[in-house]
Amino acid sequence: MAIMAKWRDKEWEVSPKKVNAIQNLSFGYEQKAEDNKATEGVPLTNERGLEMFSITFSNVLHSGAGVDPRKEIESWEKLVTKTGKFFLNGKQLGPTLQLRKVNVSNITLDDLGRMRLATLTFTLKEYEDVPTPVLPDSTTSLNVGAQTVEKEEKKPDNNQAEVAPVSTLKVGSYVKPTGDKYFTGQTIPQWVKDKSHVVSQIKGEKTLLGNPDGINSWVYTNELTLV
């Protein structure tokens, strides 16, 4: 038996009794970048590391190759959102990956409606497991990592949305950044400040916005307003 790849307890193998092979494997590495304009109007690029690593691949389920397509498909439904290390040829490929999507296509049925053939396409993406801190209900985003003078300076006027307390701010909330700098020091463009972004993680004085399909950037927790 030859094991091509493995993720959690799932194995893609080729043997005389079973053929469940990986096809169309694809992955890459991409630099994060944000284009700004210098005072002279010359475009600049601020390096911000690498984009989240992801892989896609497919495999064909064939009842004549020792695989029950229906049973295999149903087993994958329970694994969407789960995380694990992906091994190719016995060697880990990329960091810990989360199963984001399983697409089923090209289904062939027999006269009784049984699945005889199906193609599964998988999308796995890098998973950053950062615990969300537990803060007292009385603690607001204004006193997380901010001095008294800074609190007064950042206090919105009556025509602005109020800064959300940490007890209200949570993963899944939609917010707008009010500060001028990302937590990493780069300037926040105006178009980012004009849009609302989903809260992906909260880690004390910094909050991650738009992960994985948005801006995917850390900002200061005390520089956010709920929308």
Secondary structure, 3 states (H helix, E strand, C coil): CEEEEEECCEEEEECCCCECCCEEEEECCCEEEEEEECCCCCEEEEEEEECCCEEEEEEEEEHHHCCCHHHHHHHHHCCCCCEECEEECCEECCCCEEEEEEEEEEEEECCCCCEEEEEEEEEEEECCCCCCCCCCCCCEHHHCCCCHHHHHHHCCCCCCCCECECCCCCCCCEEEECCCECCCCCECCHHHHHCCEEEEEEECCEEEECCCCCCCEEEEHHHEEEC
